[in-house]
Amino acid sequence: MSAARLRAFLAVARHGSFSAGARALGLAQPTVTKQIQGLEQQHDVELFHRRGRGIQLTQVGLALLPVAQQLGALEIDAFNLLHDSGKLHVGRLRIGAVGPFHVIEMVEAYHKLFPGVDISIHMGNSAEVLADLADYATDIAVLAGACEDPAFHTEHYASHAVILFAPLSHPLARHDSVPLSALQDAPLLQRESGSTTRACLEAALEKEHIRPRAVMEIGSREALREAVARGLGVGTVSEAEFIPDHRFKAVRIQGDPVRTDTYLYCLAERRDSRMIAQFFTEALALRKQIQTTT
């Protein structure tokens, strides 16, 4: 079984079509189609149901997918270990993150030491980023919140209070800080299900029996900021990720009862991968340096 055929299978499965898989690999579509057909003929199986222009994994394809994902990750680890005598002069590192604030400072520090390493960053909410890591689509994840799953290795990076931000027309904008109870019946703009910030806030509100008025659910930080700016309601965000705007005001919650913690994740089985291990080392050294100087 050739690695090229497995790469073709994995690319098509991940991207949902033969054409998209071929683009991801930088190959012509007929080449990818031939590789997958060769894999199917070699083992007398069908990996995809072809339905017009769409495809769907067969039961055999679904069973093969996690194995192919793991083999793909091991292939990257092997390349990074062997190439250039394992000195990290070159290589590829894929990072998933819930927001740009911490991951960019980590990548900046890492890139200064290893400029030849090709780094890609994919943004999503916590559930999406963790799923990508579990599926070997990324190597490292930067997440708000801890997961107790033993399949993951986790290191704490930072802790930040969650704050409110309100349109200038809203009564909360008259204050620099308010108690959590000020959210009773307040028009609250929520992040999507899977957001750690939302989960932490809901837990704190439930504990104090406080019921805000949920106005709408918004699936991105940028859209949430714009909705607050237009006066649709009150938003929440980690203080580390708040971006000032003349159209709204940051309001601290007294006592900081809602906090989010940022963690570095990788698959436990890949913790000793040279490139992943080095990223953890540099990121945690950076955080220690930041804490010392603040």
Backbone torsions as a table, in degrees:
resi	resn	phi	psi	omega
1	MET	NA	123.0	-176.0
2	SER	-86.2	148.9	177.2
3	ALA	-64.9	-33.4	-179.2
4	ALA	-63.0	-39.8	179.7
5	ARG	-67.3	-39.4	177.7
6	LEU	-67.3	-37.7	176.8
7	ARG	-62.6	-40.5	178.5
8	ALA	-63.8	-45.5	177.9
9	PHE	-58.7	-46.4	-177.4
10	LEU	-64.6	-41.4	-179.0
11	ALA	-64.7	-43.6	179.8
12	VAL	-66.6	-42.0	179.3
13	ALA	-63.0	-41.2	-178.1
14	ARG	-70.5	-38.9	-171.5
15	HIS	-98.8	-6.7	168.9
16	GLY	86.1	1.5	176.9
17	SER	-162.6	160.8	178.5
18	PHE	-67.3	-38.6	-178.4
19	SER	-68.3	-42.7	179.7
20	ALA	-68.1	-38.5	176.9
21	GLY	-63.4	-40.0	178.6
22	ALA	-64.7	-41.7	178.1
23	ARG	-62.0	-40.9	-179.7
24	ALA	-63.2	-32.3	-179.5
25	LEU	-89.8	-10.0	-177.1
26	GLY	73.1	29.7	-178.8
27	LEU	-118.6	164.9	173.6
28	ALA	-75.0	146.6	-178.3
29	GLN	-58.4	-42.9	179.2
30	PRO	-59.1	-32.4	178.6
31	THR	-65.2	-45.3	179.7
32	VAL	-65.7	-42.6	178.6
33	THR	-59.4	-43.3	-179.8
34	LYS	-64.4	-39.1	-179.8
35	GLN	-64.3	-42.4	-179.2
36	ILE	-71.3	-40.6	175.7
37	GLN	-60.5	-38.2	177.7
38	GLY	-63.9	-39.7	178.5
39	LEU	-65.5	-41.8	179.8
40	GLU	-66.6	-43.8	-179.2
41	GLN	-67.9	-35.9	-179.7
42	GLN	-60.7	-36.2	-175.0
43	HIS	-112.9	4.5	177.3
44	ASP	56.2	49.9	179.0
45	VAL	-133.5	166.5	171.9
46	GLU	-116.6	122.3	-176.6
47	LEU	-94.8	-28.3	-179.2
48	PHE	-132.2	141.9	166.0
49	HIS	-85.5	122.1	177.1
50	ARG	-92.6	117.0	-178.4
51	ARG	-127.8	90.7	-174.8
52	GLY	64.3	-124.5	177.9
53	ARG	-89.1	-7.9	-178.1
54	GLY	-97.2	162.0	176.9
55	ILE	-134.1	158.8	175.6
56	GLN	-147.1	136.0	178.8
57	LEU	-64.7	136.1	171.9
58	THR	-77.4	176.8	177.1
59	GLN	-60.7	-39.6	177.3
60	VAL	-65.7	-41.5	178.4
61	GLY	-61.9	-42.3	178.2
62	LEU	-62.2	-38.8	179.3
63	ALA	-69.9	-34.6	-178.3
64	LEU	-75.2	-28.1	-171.9
65	LEU	-54.2	-54.4	-178.9
66	PRO	-62.4	-31.6	177.2
67	VAL	-67.4	-43.8	179.1
68	ALA	-64.5	-37.5	177.9
69	GLN	-62.4	-44.0	179.8
70	GLN	-66.5	-41.3	178.5
71	LEU	-65.0	-37.0	177.5
72	GLY	-62.8	-41.5	178.5
73	ALA	-66.6	-40.1	178.5
74	LEU	-66.0	-34.3	178.0
75	GLU	-63.7	-41.6	177.2
76	ILE	-63.4	-44.0	179.2
77	ASP	-60.2	-42.4	-179.4
78	ALA	-64.6	-42.7	178.7
79	PHE	-61.8	-47.3	-178.6
80	ASN	-63.0	-33.6	-179.6
81	LEU	-72.3	-43.1	-172.3
82	LEU	-85.7	-34.8	-172.7
83	HIS	-68.8	135.2	177.8
84	ASP	57.3	36.2	176.9
85	SER	60.9	27.4	177.5
86	GLY	68.0	24.5	-176.4
87	LYS	-91.5	6.2	178.8
88	LEU	60.8	30.1	174.4
89	HIS	-71.8	-32.4	177.3
90	VAL	-140.0	172.3	179.5
91	GLY	146.5	-175.5	-178.2
92	ARG	-135.8	132.1	179.5
93	LEU	-132.2	124.2	-177.3
94	ARG	-109.4	125.3	-173.8
95	ILE	-121.6	133.8	171.8
96	GLY	-107.2	143.4	-176.7
97	ALA	-151.4	152.8	178.6
98	VAL	-87.8	-15.2	179.7
99	GLY	-165.1	163.7	-173.1
100	PRO	-80.7	-20.0	-166.2
101	PHE	-57.7	-61.9	-175.8
102	HIS	-76.7	-39.0	-174.5
103	VAL	-64.5	-34.8	-179.5
104	ILE	-68.3	-39.0	178.6
105	GLU	-67.5	-34.5	176.2
106	MET	-66.0	-48.2	-178.0
107	VAL	-63.0	-38.4	178.8
108	GLU	-59.8	-47.4	-179.4
109	ALA	-64.6	-40.8	-178.8
110	TYR	-68.3	-41.7	-177.3
111	HIS	-64.7	-33.0	178.0
112	LYS	-62.9	-34.5	-179.2
113	LEU	-85.6	-33.3	-175.3
114	PHE	-132.0	69.1	-175.5
115	PRO	-66.1	-17.9	-179.2
116	GLY	-83.0	-9.2	179.9
117	VAL	-79.6	127.5	179.3
118	ASP	-83.0	117.1	-176.4
119	ILE	-113.0	131.4	172.4
120	SER	-120.5	145.8	-177.8
121	ILE	-126.1	127.5	176.8
122	HIS	-115.6	128.3	-179.2
123	MET	-98.1	145.2	175.6
124	GLY	-171.4	-178.1	174.5
125	ASN	-82.1	176.4	-172.6
126	SER	-59.2	-43.1	-178.2
127	ALA	-63.8	-42.0	-179.4
128	GLU	-66.8	-44.1	-177.1
129	VAL	-65.9	-40.2	179.4
130	LEU	-68.2	-37.3	177.8
131	ALA	-64.6	-39.6	177.7
132	ASP	-62.4	-39.8	179.1
133	LEU	-65.1	-44.7	-179.7
134	ALA	-64.0	-29.5	-178.8
135	ASP	-90.3	8.3	-180.0
136	TYR	65.3	17.4	177.0
137	ALA	-78.3	-21.8	174.1
138	THR	-131.5	164.8	-179.3
139	ASP	-100.9	-33.3	-176.2
140	ILE	-137.4	146.2	175.5
141	ALA	-127.3	143.3	174.9
142	VAL	-117.3	109.4	-168.8
143	LEU	-127.4	154.2	171.9
144	ALA	-94.5	109.3	179.4
145	GLY	113.7	150.6	-177.6
146	ALA	-99.5	148.0	176.8
147	CYS	-121.0	132.7	-174.7
148	GLU	-88.2	4.1	-178.3
149	ASP	-64.6	122.3	-178.8
150	PRO	-66.3	-10.0	177.1
151	ALA	-69.5	-16.9	-177.2
152	PHE	-111.5	142.1	168.0
153	HIS	-96.3	133.3	-172.5
154	THR	-129.5	138.0	174.9
155	GLU	-131.1	130.6	178.3
156	HIS	-71.3	137.6	-178.6
157	TYR	-115.3	-48.0	-176.5
158	ALA	-160.9	162.8	177.8
159	SER	-132.8	136.9	-178.5
160	HIS	-141.5	147.3	175.4
161	ALA	-74.3	148.1	171.0
162	VAL	-91.0	131.5	-179.4
163	ILE	-118.3	165.6	174.5
164	LEU	-95.5	156.7	164.5
165	PHE	-140.6	132.9	-169.9
166	ALA	-127.6	147.2	174.8
167	PRO	-62.2	149.5	-175.8
168	LEU	-59.3	-23.5	-179.7
169	SER	-78.9	-12.2	-176.3
170	HIS	-85.8	142.7	-179.9
171	PRO	-54.8	-31.3	-179.7
172	LEU	-63.9	-25.3	-178.2
173	ALA	-70.9	-8.0	177.1
174	ARG	-79.3	-8.7	-173.1
175	HIS	-118.2	152.2	173.1
176	ASP	-85.6	-28.7	177.1
177	SER	-150.3	151.3	179.8
178	VAL	-141.3	156.8	173.1
179	PRO	-71.5	160.9	179.2
180	LEU	-58.9	-31.2	-179.1
181	SER	-63.0	-16.1	178.4
182	ALA	-65.2	-14.6	178.9
183	LEU	-83.7	-3.6	176.2
184	GLN	-58.4	121.8	-179.8
185	ASP	64.3	6.7	178.9
186	ALA	-73.2	145.1	178.4
187	PRO	-73.2	105.0	-172.2
188	LEU	-103.7	128.7	173.7
189	LEU	-93.2	121.1	-173.8
190	GLN	-101.6	145.0	167.1
191	ARG	-73.1	170.4	-177.0
192	GLU	-71.0	160.9	173.6
193	SER	-59.5	134.0	-174.7
194	GLY	107.6	-13.3	177.1
195	SER	-77.4	127.6	179.2
196	THR	-68.2	-37.9	177.7
197	THR	-58.3	-45.1	178.3
198	ARG	-62.1	-44.3	-178.3
199	ALA	-62.5	-42.3	-180.0
200	CYS	-65.7	-41.7	178.9
201	LEU	-65.2	-44.8	-179.1
202	GLU	-62.1	-37.1	178.4
203	ALA	-65.0	-42.0	179.5
204	ALA	-67.0	-41.1	179.0
205	LEU	-65.6	-41.6	179.2
206	GLU	-63.2	-40.1	-179.9
207	LYS	-61.6	-35.7	-178.4
208	GLU	-97.9	6.6	179.6
209	HIS	56.1	42.7	179.2
210	ILE	-103.1	132.7	-176.4
211	ARG	-121.8	97.7	172.1
212	PRO	-73.6	172.1	177.6
213	ARG	-102.1	105.0	-178.4
214	ALA	-70.1	118.9	-177.0
215	VAL	-87.9	-49.1	179.5
216	MET	-163.7	163.9	177.2
217	GLU	-106.5	130.9	-174.6
218	ILE	-127.7	130.6	-168.7
219	GLY	-93.3	11.1	176.9
220	SER	-150.7	153.0	178.4
221	ARG	-63.5	-39.8	-176.9
222	GLU	-64.3	-43.8	179.4
223	ALA	-67.3	-36.3	178.5
224	LEU	-64.2	-43.3	178.1
225	ARG	-59.8	-42.9	-178.0
226	GLU	-68.1	-37.3	178.7
227	ALA	-65.0	-41.3	176.5
228	VAL	-64.1	-45.5	-179.0
229	ALA	-58.9	-31.2	-179.1
230	ARG	-88.9	6.2	173.3
231	GLY	82.4	19.2	-176.9
232	LEU	-80.5	-16.1	179.3
233	GLY	165.2	-169.6	-178.5
234	VAL	-102.6	137.9	178.5
235	GLY	-112.4	167.8	175.4
236	THR	-130.5	149.7	-178.6
237	VAL	-160.5	152.3	171.2
238	SER	-62.9	137.9	-177.8
239	GLU	-59.1	-27.7	-179.7
240	ALA	-68.4	-23.9	-175.1
241	GLU	-106.9	4.0	-179.9
242	PHE	-73.2	131.4	177.5
243	ILE	-113.9	115.6	-177.5
244	PRO	-59.1	150.0	178.6
245	ASP	-152.7	138.6	-176.8
246	HIS	-67.1	-10.7	-177.1
247	ARG	-89.7	-11.9	178.0
248	PHE	-146.7	171.5	-175.4
249	LYS	-129.4	140.0	174.3
250	ALA	-78.3	136.3	-179.5
251	VAL	-131.3	119.5	-178.1
252	ARG	-78.9	146.9	174.7
253	ILE	-91.4	122.6	-173.5
254	GLN	-58.0	132.2	-179.6
255	GLY	81.2	-2.4	-179.1
256	ASP	47.2	57.7	-177.3
257	PRO	-74.3	-13.1	179.6
258	VAL	-118.0	122.4	-178.8
259	ARG	-135.3	150.4	172.0
260	THR	-119.5	146.4	178.9
261	ASP	-116.5	135.7	179.3
262	THR	-97.4	132.4	-178.3
263	TYR	-127.8	150.3	169.4
264	LEU	-95.9	134.1	-179.5
265	TYR	-124.3	150.1	162.4
266	CYS	-152.7	166.7	173.6
267	LEU	-66.7	135.1	-177.0
268	ALA	-56.6	-36.6	-177.8
269	GLU	-69.6	-14.4	-177.0
270	ARG	-111.6	8.4	-176.1
271	ARG	-59.3	-31.0	-177.8
272	ASP	-89.2	0.5	173.8
273	SER	-57.5	131.3	-171.9
274	ARG	-55.7	-45.8	-176.2
275	MET	-68.9	-41.6	178.7
276	ILE	-66.3	-45.5	-179.8
277	ALA	-60.3	-40.0	-179.3
278	GLN	-68.3	-36.9	177.7
279	PHE	-63.8	-44.3	177.3
280	PHE	-58.4	-46.0	-178.3
281	THR	-59.2	-48.2	-177.1
282	GLU	-69.7	-38.3	-179.6
283	ALA	-65.3	-44.6	-178.7
284	LEU	-70.7	-32.5	174.8
285	ALA	-66.4	-38.8	177.4
286	LEU	-62.4	-45.2	-178.4
287	ARG	-63.9	-39.5	178.0
288	LYS	-62.2	-39.4	178.0
289	GLN	-65.0	-41.9	178.6
290	ILE	-63.9	-43.1	-179.9
291	GLN	-65.2	-33.8	-179.8
292	THR	-69.5	-33.5	-174.6
293	THR	-93.6	-2.0	-179.3
294	THR	-112.4	NA	NA
